[in-house]
Amino acid sequence: MSIQKSQSSCYVNCDSPICKAECKNRIPNCNGLGAACYDPRFIGGDGVVFYFHGKSNEHFSLVSDSNLQINASFIGLRPAERRRDYTWIQGLGVLFGSHNFSVEATKETVWDDNMDHLKFSNDGKEIILPEGSLSEWNSQENYVKLERISSKNNVVISIPEVVEIAVNVVPITREDDRIHNYQIPSDDCFAHLEVQFRFFGLSPKVEGVLVRTYQPDFESPAKLGVAMPVVGGEDKYRTTSIFSTDCKYCMFSPVRAANQRHSSVVSDYGMLDCPSNLSRGNGIVCKK
């Protein structure tokens, strides 16, 4: 049984020998494991917070495994006195098996809460998802499911036994601009995505800006205790497009994944939460 009209979904989990009630967020928790929010700030599978700046109008692999590739499309700007771009995640391109799926924030001059600012595609064809809480779209053969959590701007994308992605689209507000001195122009509110991932069956050698932190022996290079622990890797994870798998460390191989699937065990790398009162950045660690 699930409670779908709230921000959490509660259900009885009998995957372990003892059935027990569990709850998970239905909208992204930017202080939870697997989160990618703000400009952009990540929380890895090891619970360590880090920033990855990337570059405006380029694409970077967040996840690259034999059966799953997720690339992020970055938007941003660079004020005259800055040495790097301010960047945000504008869209995600998901490849799995022979299929692809995308979710993007639409470009808007002025943000309007009464409008939906998300667009979707599946295997190159645009998806029209009716507005309204709990509306759904399912692909043929049910290999991907898209559902609204509220009437507009909040969705969950589910690929069974592969990944679940909670997505929220937000603008840069005037208050954000004032605090961070982004110098946002008047013709673009830089609508962008806040996302949180829940993974199933990752391989031990999985790669990507975010998901390398799920490797069993990963040691984070992020410096704890600093205001913005920045982790690099642009040269390793840059792709040529939102659906490309050509980064230096990319390992997407549907053929190899199909050969391995019969012997794999699906493990749930869930959306565990950090306390809600944690501040942004500062090298915080959210224990599993």
N, C-alpha and C positions, 0 to 999 in steps of 0.2 A: 504494500500500500504506500502511496506517495502523496505528499502535500505539495501541490504544484503552484498554488497561488501565492505562496510566500517566497522569500529569497532562499529558502533551503528546501531540500528534498529529503524526507526521512523514509527509511525503508528497513525491512528485516533482512540482514545479510547472513546467509547460511553457507557462504563459501568455506568457512572454517568449520571444524567439528561442532562448535557451539554456536547456534543462531543468536544474533544479538541485534538490537536496534542501532542504526547508524544514521547520521545526517551529513549531507554535503551541501555546499553552497550552489545555488543556481545562477548567481551572478558572480563576476570575478571578485575575489577578495585580494586586493593588491598587497596585503600583508601575509598571504598564504603561499605555500610551496607551489612552484610552477607558474607564478604570476609574472606578467610583463606589462608594466604600466608606466605612466608619466613619460620621462624624456630619455630613453626608456630605462626603467629600473626593473631588474629581474630578481626573483628569489629562486635559487636553484634547488635541485633535489637534495643537496647537502644542507639546505637551510640558510645559506649565506647570501646576503644582499649584495648585488653588484650592479654597476651601470655599464652599458655598452652603447657608445655614441654612434658608431657607424658613419654614414654620410647621407645627406639628403639626395633623394631621387635615385637611390641604389637599393639593392636587394641583398639580404643576408639569410643564411640558413640557420634557423633556430633549432631544428631537429633534422638529423639525417641518420636513418637506420636502414636496414635492408628492405623493410616493408613500408617505411614511412618517411616522407620528406615534407617539412614545413618551412617555407621561406616567408620572410617578412619584407614588405615594401616600406621603405622609410621616406617620410617627407620632412621638410625642415627649412631653416633659413640660417643665414650667417650675417649678423650685424657687422658693420665695418670694423669695429675694434676687436672682434672675436677671432681666435685662431682656428676654431672648429665650428661645425654646424650644430645648432640646436636641432634635435631630431625626435620624431615620434613615429610609431607604427601606424601606417595608413591602411595596410591590407595584409592578408595572409593567403598564401597559396599552398594547398595541401595536395600531395601526391600519395596515392596508396594503390598497390596493384597496378592496373591499367587505367585508373581513373584519376581525375583531378577535380578539386573543389576550391572556390575562392570566396572570401568575404572581405569587403572593403568599406571604409568610411567614404561617403561622397564628399566632394569638395564643396564647401559652402562659404559664401561671403559673410552671412550673418546666421548665427545659430537660432533655430526655432524649435522649441520643445514640442510643438504640436506636429512636427514632421518627423518621418522616419529617415534616418541618415545612413542606412546600410544597403548595400547591394550584394548580390550573390550570383555565382555561376557554378554549373556542374557540367563537367566534360565539355566546356566551351559554350554552353547555352545558358542564357540568363534565367534565373529562378525568380518567379514572382511569389513572394510569401505574403499572404494577406495580413494586414495589420489587425491587431487584436490579441489580447493575452491568450496563450495556449494554442494559437494556430500552429499548424505543422506542415511540413513538406517531407516526403519520403521518396528517395530515388527508386527506380526499378530494381527489383531484387533486394531492396532494403539495405543496400550497402552503406548508405549515409542517411542520417535523419537530421532535420533542421526544425527547431521549435522556438517559438517566442516565449520569453519569460514575463515580459510585460507587453503592452500594446505596441510599443515602438522602441527601437534602439537597444534591446537586450535579447540575445538569443543563445541557445546552446546547440553546438554541432556535435553529433555523435557518430562515430564509425565503430561499430561493435568490435570489441576485443582489440582495438587499436588505440583510439584516443577519444577523449571528450574535451571540448573546448567551450568554455564560457566566455562570451563576448559582450562588451558594452562599448558604445561609441559616445565620445564626449568632445567638446570643443576646448580650445584654450580660452579661458575667460579673461575678462579685464583684470580681475584680481590676480590670476596667475601671471599675467603679463606684467603687472605692477611689481609683484614680489620678485620675479625672476629676471625682469628686464629683458624679455624676449624680443621686444620691439616688433610685435605682430602688426602687419600692415592692415589697412582698413578693408581690403578686398578679399581677405581669407582668414577664417577663424581657426584654421588648421584642425579640423575634425579628425580625430584619431581613435584608435582602438585601445581599450584596456582588456587584457585577456588573461585567462588562467587555464592551464592545461592539466588534464588527468590522463596519464599514460598507462597502457597495458602491454606487457610483454616486451619491454625494451631489451635489446641485446646488451651484454656487458661492454661492448666497444662502441656504443652509440655516440654520435658526434653532433655538433651544433653549438651555437652560442649559448643556448640555455641547457640543452640536454646532455652535454658532456659532463655537467655537474651530477648526473645520475649514474655515472660510471662508478663501480664499487670501490676503486682505488683512487678516485679523483681527489686532488688536493688543490683547493682554491688559491689562486694568486692574488685575490682581493685583499687589500690591507684593511684589517679590522681597526675600528676606532677613528677612521677618517670620515669626513662629512660625505664624500662621494667616492666610494671605492670603485675605481674604473678598471675594467678588464678589457684588454684589446682582443685582437684576432680578426680584424677586418680582412686581412689578406688571406686568411685560412677559410673564411666562411662566406665571402662575397660570391653571389651568383649573377648571371647576366640577365635574368628575368625572374618573375615571381614563380614560374613553373620550371626553372632550370635546375639541373642537378650537377652543375659543373664547377662547384667550389673545390678547392684543393683537398678538403677533408670530407667531401661528400661521399657517402657509401650506399646510396639508394640503389637497390637491385631487386626488383620484383621477382625475377626468375629464381635468384638464390633464396629469397624469402619463401617462395612457394615450396622449394625443395626442403627447407628447414621446418616448415610449419607443423608437420605431423609429429615432430619430436619436441616441440617447444612447450613450455608451461607458461600460461598467461599470468603474469604478476601485475598487481594493481599498484601503480605509483600515484597515490591519490592526492586530492586537494586538501591537505592538512592545513590548519589555520594557525597563524601566529596571533598573539594577543592583539586586540584591535587598537590598543593605545600606544603601539610602537610607532616611533617617528620614522619618517622617510630617510633611508640611508643610514649613515653612521656605523656601517659595518655590522649591523645587527645580525644575529643568528637565530633562526627559528628551528628549534630542535624537533626532529621527527617523533 
